[in-house]
Amino acid sequence: MSLSPAFVKPWLPKNEHPSILFTGAQLVDPVDGQVHPNASVHINQGIIRAVSIIGEPIETPGNTINVNLGGQYLCPGLIDAHVHISAVPGEMDFRHIMAMPESEALLRMTYVCRDMLYRGFTSVRDCGGAPGSLKQSCSEWLVPGPRLFISGHAISQTGGHGDFRHQHDHSHCSSSFVSGLGRVCDGVAACIAVSRDELRRGADFIKIMGSGGVVSPTDKLENHQFSPEEIQAMVMVANNAHTYVTCHAYSPQSIRIAIENGVRGIEHGNLIDSDTALLMAEKDCYLTPTLVTFFSMGDPAVAHFLPPDSRTKNIDVMKMGLDALRIAKECNVTMCYGSDLLGPLGKYQNREFGLRSQVLSALDILQSATINPAKMMGQPQLGQIKPGFFADLLILKNNPLDDITVFERSDEEIQLVMKEGRVCRSSIEALPGLLDEIMHF
């Protein structure tokens, strides 16, 4: 006799995905920017089963919960395409966060996941640090959190952005050294081996460090990292596994080297110029800006979060962030939403909406947090409210296409967060949320 999954894993949810019919909704479509009044949406077994935008009734099972939204807005769940869940709160100095034992950090990651889901992010792409065990725990609801897409460790050359040793630290300098978010390797053979090993550990894609960074101590922002041959080798590994490589890069030169050698995504890109942006558009390469991390680290209230050298580099990239958005928009580069926040700064995750609104339209920004990352990650069932899609959605008081900063006021504006048809957070009496008591203890 075979044992049931619930016997083997007793933390699996006991209740079935409920059948829910929402009526009287204003349905937000991120594809065309339309809001469809008096829409109805039926959800069952975690999937959107039917959508009516012309007032036609939807047939539902007898046990369906009927909820009239009274004109509130129904929006797809948000996707943050650049997070670092393993850089957990608990320390006010970035160096202490990077030195935290994994056993201690892993327990704190469960809070980070719950908090992101509570803010409306039903899916996130972790670009370095989150382990496969956390992804599995979220998928099984052992840890309430977003749907996770992970890179494993971000891959860095020696002295690159993933190597957090200071210049007088000569320990662990051999290939494949693991340091917090990053994993160090050098040479084509090592790059192949490490990329394959990250995929073996459960990575959904490969993240590489192609230029210097703000928080790494020994590299300059304008540095190019990894040779073309090393990048080609890691792209080959990803292609063989039917996935892709994304690359941390700031300067036009480092972005070009990455794209010309097969990389499909660029993270940050603050120093991009028009010619490079046009190349990105031509190659259908995605850009994930992360303005909020630079603005939050530049806040005088958290001045000691970064060491002095990193604070200087942060000022340089912060100045260029909005210009990069303008250039990318003018050149038709597809952009995704990213926050990239570390430690206690994660609470500012939704502020990226307001920063981008200085340059981009509300529709541009909503697309960057829904349909664009879904396409980038090869997830055709995410980012929209359509039959056959996962039931990841938000109920909002106000229209995000009129004011995208409603997401920054998530405590008051978001009335419900649903992931896979399960209500995670709710102000609707008929639909209690499993996170409400946990997040307000």
C-alpha positions in Angstrom: 0.0 0.0 0.0 1.4 3.4 -1.0 1.5 6.2 1.5 -0.3 9.4 0.7 1.7 12.6 0.1 0.0 14.2 3.2 1.2 11.3 5.4 4.8 11.6 4.2 4.7 15.4 4.3 2.2 16.3 7.1 2.7 20.1 6.5 1.0 20.0 3.1 -2.2 22.1 3.2 -5.1 20.0 4.4 -7.8 22.0 2.7 -8.4 21.9 -1.0 -7.9 25.0 -3.1 -11.3 26.7 -2.7 -13.7 27.4 -5.5 -14.3 31.2 -5.5 -16.3 33.4 -7.8 -15.5 37.1 -7.8 -18.2 39.4 -9.3 -18.5 43.2 -9.5 -14.8 43.5 -10.2 -12.9 46.1 -12.2 -10.4 43.8 -14.0 -7.0 45.3 -14.7 -5.4 44.0 -17.9 -1.6 44.7 -18.0 -1.4 43.8 -21.6 -3.4 46.5 -23.2 -3.9 48.8 -20.1 -7.6 48.4 -20.1 -9.8 48.2 -17.0 -12.9 46.0 -17.6 -15.9 47.0 -15.4 -18.3 44.6 -13.8 -16.1 41.6 -14.5 -16.4 38.1 -13.0 -13.6 35.7 -12.3 -14.0 32.0 -11.2 -11.1 30.3 -9.4 -10.9 26.6 -8.6 -8.0 24.2 -7.7 -5.6 27.1 -7.8 -6.3 28.0 -11.5 -8.4 30.8 -13.1 -11.2 28.8 -14.7 -13.3 31.4 -16.3 -13.3 35.2 -16.9 -16.4 37.2 -18.0 -15.9 40.9 -18.9 -19.3 41.4 -20.6 -21.6 40.5 -17.8 -22.3 36.9 -18.9 -22.8 34.5 -15.9 -20.2 31.8 -15.1 -21.3 28.3 -14.1 -19.6 27.2 -10.9 -19.7 24.2 -8.5 -22.2 24.1 -5.7 -19.5 24.7 -3.0 -18.3 28.0 -4.6 -17.8 31.0 -2.4 -19.4 34.0 -4.0 -17.8 37.4 -3.4 -19.1 40.7 -4.8 -16.1 43.1 -4.9 -18.4 46.2 -5.4 -16.2 47.8 -8.0 -12.8 47.1 -6.4 -9.9 46.4 -8.7 -8.7 42.9 -9.5 -5.0 42.9 -10.6 -2.5 40.1 -11.3 -0.1 39.3 -8.5 3.2 41.2 -8.6 6.6 39.7 -9.7 9.9 41.1 -8.3 12.6 39.9 -10.7 15.6 40.8 -8.6 15.7 39.9 -4.9 18.2 38.4 -2.4 16.2 36.6 0.1 19.3 35.2 1.9 20.5 38.8 2.8 18.2 38.8 5.8 17.3 41.5 8.4 18.9 41.3 11.8 22.1 43.3 11.3 22.6 47.0 10.4 26.0 46.5 8.8 26.2 44.8 5.3 29.4 43.0 6.2 27.8 41.3 9.1 24.9 40.2 6.9 27.3 38.6 4.5 29.1 36.8 7.3 26.0 35.4 8.9 26.0 31.6 9.3 23.6 30.0 6.8 21.8 28.1 9.5 20.9 31.4 11.2 20.0 33.1 7.9 17.8 30.3 6.7 15.4 30.6 9.6 15.2 34.4 9.0 14.5 33.8 5.3 11.1 32.5 6.3 10.1 35.9 7.6 11.4 37.6 4.4 9.3 35.3 2.3 6.1 36.0 4.3 6.8 39.7 4.2 7.2 39.8 0.4 4.0 37.8 -0.1 2.1 40.1 2.3 3.2 43.1 0.1 1.6 41.6 -3.0 4.6 39.8 -4.6 3.2 36.4 -5.5 6.4 35.5 -7.4 10.0 36.6 -7.1 13.2 35.8 -8.9 16.2 35.4 -6.5 19.4 36.5 -8.1 21.8 35.0 -5.6 21.6 33.2 -2.3 18.2 31.6 -1.8 18.7 27.8 -1.5 16.6 25.1 -3.2 15.3 23.9 0.1 13.5 27.3 0.6 12.0 27.2 -2.8 10.6 23.7 -2.1 9.3 24.8 1.3 7.4 27.7 -0.3 6.0 25.5 -3.0 4.7 23.1 -0.3 3.4 25.9 1.9 5.7 24.8 4.8 6.8 28.4 4.5 4.2 30.9 3.2 5.9 32.9 0.6 6.0 33.8 -3.1 6.6 31.4 -5.9 10.4 31.3 -6.1 12.7 31.2 -9.1 16.3 30.9 -8.0 19.8 31.2 -9.4 21.4 29.5 -6.5 24.7 31.3 -6.0 25.7 34.2 -8.3 28.8 33.2 -10.1 31.8 35.6 -9.8 35.4 35.6 -10.9 38.1 36.0 -8.2 38.0 39.6 -7.0 34.7 40.1 -8.7 31.3 41.3 -7.4 30.6 38.0 -5.8 33.9 37.8 -3.9 33.4 39.6 -0.6 36.9 39.1 0.8 38.8 42.3 1.5 42.2 42.8 -0.1 44.1 41.5 2.9 42.0 38.3 3.2 43.9 35.5 1.4 41.9 32.6 2.6 39.7 30.3 0.5 41.1 31.5 -2.7 40.7 28.2 -4.6 38.2 27.8 -7.4 34.5 27.3 -6.4 34.9 29.3 -3.1 31.4 30.1 -1.8 30.9 33.5 -0.1 27.3 34.3 0.9 25.4 35.3 -2.2 28.3 34.5 -4.5 30.4 31.6 -5.7 33.9 32.2 -7.1 35.4 30.4 -10.1 38.0 31.1 -12.8 38.6 29.6 -16.2 36.4 27.9 -18.7 36.5 24.5 -17.1 35.6 25.8 -13.6 32.8 28.0 -15.0 31.3 25.0 -16.7 31.6 22.9 -13.6 30.2 25.5 -11.2 27.3 26.4 -13.6 26.4 22.7 -13.8 26.6 22.3 -10.1 24.2 25.3 -9.4 21.7 23.7 -11.8 22.1 20.4 -10.0 21.4 22.1 -6.7 18.0 23.4 -8.1 18.8 26.7 -9.8 16.2 27.8 -12.4 18.7 30.0 -14.3 22.3 31.1 -14.1 23.3 34.5 -12.6 26.8 35.8 -13.4 28.7 38.9 -12.3 29.9 40.8 -15.4 31.1 44.0 -13.8 32.1 45.7 -10.5 29.4 46.4 -7.9 28.6 48.7 -5.1 28.9 46.3 -2.1 31.9 44.2 -3.2 35.1 45.6 -1.7 37.9 45.1 -4.3 36.3 45.8 -7.7 35.6 49.1 -9.5 32.2 49.7 -11.1 33.7 50.0 -14.6 35.6 46.7 -14.4 34.8 44.0 -16.9 34.6 40.5 -15.3 34.8 37.1 -16.9 36.4 36.6 -20.4 34.1 36.1 -23.4 35.1 32.4 -23.4 34.1 32.0 -19.8 30.7 33.7 -20.5 30.1 31.5 -23.5 30.8 28.4 -21.5 28.2 29.3 -18.8 25.7 30.3 -21.5 26.3 26.9 -23.2 25.6 25.1 -19.9 22.3 27.1 -19.5 21.2 26.5 -23.0 21.8 22.8 -22.6 19.5 22.9 -19.6 16.9 24.9 -21.6 17.3 28.0 -19.4 19.2 31.2 -19.6 22.0 33.4 -18.1 21.4 36.9 -16.6 24.3 39.2 -15.8 25.0 41.9 -13.2 26.5 44.8 -15.3 26.6 48.6 -15.1 28.8 49.9 -17.8 28.0 49.9 -21.6 31.1 47.8 -22.2 30.3 45.1 -19.7 26.7 45.0 -20.9 27.9 44.6 -24.5 30.4 41.8 -23.7 27.6 39.9 -21.9 25.0 40.3 -24.7 27.4 39.5 -27.5 28.3 36.2 -25.8 24.7 35.0 -25.3 23.5 36.5 -22.1 19.7 37.1 -22.1 19.2 39.5 -19.2 21.0 42.5 -17.6 20.7 43.4 -14.0 20.9 47.1 -13.0 22.4 48.7 -16.1 22.7 52.1 -14.5 25.4 53.4 -16.9 23.8 52.2 -20.1 24.0 54.4 -23.3 21.7 54.5 -26.3 23.8 52.4 -28.6 24.0 49.6 -26.0 20.3 49.9 -25.3 19.5 49.5 -29.0 21.6 46.4 -29.1 19.7 45.0 -26.1 16.4 45.7 -27.9 17.8 44.1 -31.1 18.8 40.9 -29.2 15.6 40.8 -27.2 17.6 41.1 -24.0 15.7 42.0 -20.8 16.8 44.8 -18.4 16.0 44.7 -14.7 16.7 48.1 -13.1 16.9 48.2 -9.3 16.7 51.9 -8.4 15.2 51.5 -4.9 18.3 49.7 -3.6 20.6 52.6 -4.4 18.2 55.2 -3.0 17.6 53.3 0.2 21.3 52.7 0.7 21.9 56.4 0.1 19.4 57.4 2.8 21.3 59.3 5.5 19.2 57.4 8.1 21.1 54.2 7.2 24.4 55.8 6.4 26.5 53.2 8.2 24.9 50.2 6.4 27.7 50.4 3.7 31.4 50.8 4.3 32.8 54.2 3.0 34.1 52.9 -0.4 30.7 51.3 -1.1 28.9 54.5 -0.2 31.0 56.4 -2.8 30.1 53.9 -5.5 26.5 54.0 -4.5 26.3 57.7 -5.1 27.7 57.3 -8.6 25.2 54.7 -9.8 22.2 56.4 -8.0 22.7 59.5 -10.1 22.5 57.5 -13.3 19.5 55.3 -12.5 16.7 57.5 -13.8 18.6 58.3 -17.0 19.1 54.6 -17.6 15.3 54.2 -17.5 14.7 57.0 -20.0 17.3 55.6 -22.4 15.9 52.0 -22.1 12.3 53.3 -22.7 13.4 55.4 -25.7 15.2 52.4 -27.2 12.3 49.9 -26.6 14.2 47.7 -24.2 11.9 45.3 -22.3 12.2 46.1 -18.6 11.3 44.0 -15.5 10.7 45.1 -11.9 13.6 44.6 -9.5 14.3 45.8 -5.9 17.7 44.1 -4.9 17.3 45.2 -1.3 19.5 43.7 1.4 19.0 43.1 5.1 16.5 45.4 6.9 16.1 47.5 3.7 13.8 44.9 2.3 10.8 46.8 3.8 11.2 49.4 1.0 10.5 46.8 -1.8 7.4 48.6 -3.1 9.1 52.0 -3.3 10.5 51.1 -6.7 7.1 51.9 -8.2 7.3 55.5 -7.2 10.9 55.9 -8.3 10.1 54.6 -11.8 6.9 56.8 -12.0 9.2 59.8 -12.4 10.1 58.5 -15.9 7.7 55.7 -17.0 4.0 55.4 -17.4 1.9 53.5 -14.9 1.2 50.8 -17.6 5.0 50.5 -18.3 5.6 49.9 -14.7 2.8 47.5 -14.2 3.9 45.5 -17.2 7.4 45.4 -15.7 6.0 43.7 -12.6 3.7 41.2 -14.4 3.8 40.2 -18.0 7.5 41.1 -18.7 9.1 39.0 -16.0 6.7 36.2 -16.8 7.9 36.2 -20.4 11.6 36.5 -19.4 11.4 33.5 -17.1 9.4 31.4 -19.5 6.3 31.2 -17.3 3.3 31.6 -19.6 0.8 31.0 -16.8 1.9 34.1 -14.8 1.2 37.8 -15.0 -2.4 38.0 -16.2 -5.9 37.1 -15.1 -7.0 34.8 -17.9 -8.4 31.2 -18.0 -5.7 28.7 -17.5 -3.4 31.0 -15.6 -2.4 30.5 -12.0 -4.7 32.2 -9.6 -2.2 34.7 -8.3 -4.0 38.0 -7.9 -4.6 41.1 -5.8 -7.7 43.1 -4.9 -7.0 46.8 -4.7 -9.1 49.8 -3.5 -7.9 52.0 -6.3 -6.8 51.7 -9.9 -3.0 51.2 -10.3 -3.2 52.5 -13.9 -4.3 55.9 -12.5 -1.7 55.9 -9.8 0.9 53.2 -9.7 2.0 54.2 -6.2 -1.0 52.5 -4.8 1.4 49.6 -4.4 3.6 51.6 -2.2 0.7 52.0 0.2 0.1 48.3 0.3 -1.1 48.1 3.9 -4.1 50.3 3.1 -4.6 49.7 -0.6 -4.3 45.9 -0.9 -7.5 44.2 0.3 -6.5 40.7 -0.7 -3.4 38.7 -1.8 -4.0 35.3 -3.4 -1.4 32.8 -4.5 -2.3 29.6 -6.3 -6.0 30.2 -5.3 -5.2 30.3 -1.6 -6.0 33.5 0.3 -2.8 34.8 2.0 -3.9 38.2 3.2 -7.5 39.5 3.3 -9.7 42.3 4.5 -12.7 40.5 3.0 -14.7 38.8 5.8 -15.8 35.8 3.7 -12.2 35.0 2.8 -9.8 34.9 5.8 -6.1 35.2 5.0 -3.6 32.7 6.4 -0.9 35.4 6.9 -3.0 38.1 8.7 -2.4 36.9 12.2 1.2 35.8 11.5 2.3 39.2 10.2 0.6 41.1 13.0 1.7 39.2 16.0 
